[in-house]
């Protein structure tokens, strides 16, 4: 049998396996910390969001300031799109106490979030959509901000 490495076959096999394992290491894993400009009436929009990407699977670990108020510190999100222009991420928070019982705003028990982060300037566009009860209509909230990559 031909010996590619010029060394015993076992050593050659270990070198090849090591090279393959090194190429699979999470060198590209990133953490993005994002600050979102939140308006006075945007109750469910988080002012701070952190995304920790797992390059092996299309999942992301999300931490946001809104969910943390209800004891939800880490949420598994999903990378919906990742292309040259942007990375789109979504996640949901469920099981939070009913909000705004005594206001004219819809009652809700959870929120669906969608974020688009532009690759060029790391601008984030964040949308929060309350999950509401019965036949009420959801009023989405949108904010814009900036992300920084931390490794």
C-alpha positions as CSV (number, residue, x, y, z in Angstrom):
1,X,0.0,0.0,0.0
2,X,1.2,3.5,-0.8
3,X,2.4,5.5,2.2
4,X,1.4,9.2,1.8
5,X,3.2,10.5,4.8
6,X,6.5,8.7,4.3
7,X,6.2,7.4,7.8
8,X,4.6,4.2,9.2
9,X,0.9,3.9,8.3
10,X,-0.3,4.4,11.9
11,X,1.5,7.7,12.2
12,X,0.1,8.8,8.9
13,X,-3.4,7.9,10.0
14,X,-3.1,9.9,13.2
15,X,-1.8,12.9,11.3
16,X,-4.8,12.8,8.9
17,X,-7.3,12.3,11.8
18,X,-5.7,15.2,13.7
19,X,-6.0,17.4,10.6
20,X,-9.7,16.6,10.1
21,X,-10.4,17.2,13.8
22,X,-8.6,20.5,13.8
23,X,-10.7,21.6,10.8
24,X,-13.9,20.8,12.7
25,X,-13.0,22.8,15.8
26,X,-15.2,25.8,16.6
27,X,-12.7,28.4,15.4
28,X,-15.6,30.4,13.9
29,X,-17.8,30.4,17.0
30,X,-18.7,34.0,17.8
31,X,-20.5,35.9,20.5
32,X,-22.3,39.1,19.5
33,X,-23.4,41.7,22.1
34,X,-26.1,44.0,20.8
35,X,-27.5,47.3,22.2
36,X,-31.0,48.1,20.9
37,X,-32.5,51.6,21.1
38,X,-35.8,51.1,22.9
39,X,-38.5,53.7,22.9
40,X,-40.6,54.7,25.9
41,X,-43.6,52.7,24.9
42,X,-41.7,49.6,23.7
43,X,-42.2,47.4,26.9
44,X,-41.3,44.0,25.4
45,X,-38.3,45.1,23.3
46,X,-35.0,44.2,25.0
47,X,-32.4,46.9,25.3
48,X,-29.5,44.3,25.3
49,X,-29.3,41.0,23.4
50,X,-26.4,38.6,23.3
51,X,-26.1,35.9,20.7
52,X,-23.6,33.0,21.1
53,X,-23.4,31.1,17.8
54,X,-22.6,27.4,17.6
55,X,-21.0,26.8,14.2
56,X,-21.8,23.0,14.2
57,X,-25.5,23.4,14.1
58,X,-27.9,26.2,13.0
59,X,-28.7,27.1,16.6
60,X,-27.7,30.1,18.7
61,X,-27.8,30.7,22.5
62,X,-29.7,34.0,23.2
63,X,-29.7,36.1,26.3
64,X,-31.9,39.2,26.3
65,X,-32.7,41.8,28.9
66,X,-36.5,41.4,28.6
67,X,-36.5,37.6,29.3
68,X,-34.1,38.0,32.2
69,X,-36.7,40.1,34.0
70,X,-38.8,36.9,34.2
71,X,-36.0,34.6,35.2
72,X,-35.4,33.2,31.7
73,X,-31.6,33.7,31.4
74,X,-30.8,31.6,28.3
75,X,-32.9,30.7,25.3
76,X,-32.1,28.5,22.3
77,X,-32.7,30.4,19.2
78,X,-32.6,29.4,15.5
79,X,-30.5,30.9,12.7
80,X,-33.1,31.4,10.0
81,X,-30.8,32.7,7.3
82,X,-27.0,33.4,7.1
83,X,-25.8,34.9,3.9
84,X,-23.5,37.7,2.6
85,X,-25.9,40.4,3.6
86,X,-27.2,39.4,7.0
87,X,-27.8,36.8,9.7
88,X,-31.4,36.3,10.7
89,X,-32.2,34.9,14.1
90,X,-35.5,34.0,15.9
91,X,-36.3,32.9,19.4
92,X,-39.3,32.7,21.7
93,X,-40.0,33.3,25.4
94,X,-43.1,31.4,26.8
95,X,-44.6,30.9,30.2
96,X,-44.1,34.4,31.5
97,X,-46.8,35.9,33.8
98,X,-49.6,37.7,32.0
99,X,-48.6,41.2,31.2
100,X,-50.5,44.5,31.3
101,X,-53.7,43.1,33.0
102,X,-54.9,46.6,33.8
103,X,-54.2,48.4,30.6
104,X,-55.8,48.7,27.1
105,X,-52.8,46.9,25.6
106,X,-53.3,43.2,24.8
107,X,-52.6,40.6,27.4
108,X,-49.8,38.4,26.6
109,X,-47.9,35.4,28.0
110,X,-44.9,35.2,25.8
111,X,-43.0,37.0,23.0
112,X,-41.6,35.9,19.7
113,X,-38.4,37.7,18.7
114,X,-36.9,38.2,15.2
115,X,-33.5,39.8,14.7
116,X,-31.6,40.7,11.5
117,X,-28.0,41.6,11.9
118,X,-26.3,43.2,8.9
119,X,-22.9,41.7,8.2
120,X,-21.4,44.9,6.8
121,X,-21.9,47.3,9.8
122,X,-23.4,45.0,12.5
123,X,-26.6,47.0,12.6
124,X,-29.4,45.0,14.3
125,X,-33.1,45.3,13.5
126,X,-35.1,43.6,16.3
127,X,-38.8,42.9,16.2
128,X,-40.8,41.7,19.2
129,X,-44.2,40.1,18.7
130,X,-46.2,39.4,21.8
131,X,-48.0,36.1,22.0
132,X,-51.5,37.1,23.0
133,X,-54.6,35.5,24.5
134,X,-57.8,34.6,22.7
135,X,-58.9,36.9,19.9
136,X,-56.7,39.9,20.5
137,X,-54.3,41.2,17.9
138,X,-50.6,41.3,18.4
139,X,-48.9,44.7,18.2
140,X,-45.3,44.2,17.2
141,X,-42.5,46.5,18.4
142,X,-39.3,47.2,16.4
143,X,-36.0,48.6,17.4
144,X,-32.7,49.3,15.8
145,X,-29.2,49.1,17.3
146,X,-25.6,48.0,17.0
147,X,-23.8,44.8,17.7
148,X,-20.1,44.1,18.6
149,X,-18.4,40.8,18.1
150,X,-16.6,39.4,21.2
151,X,-14.6,36.3,21.0
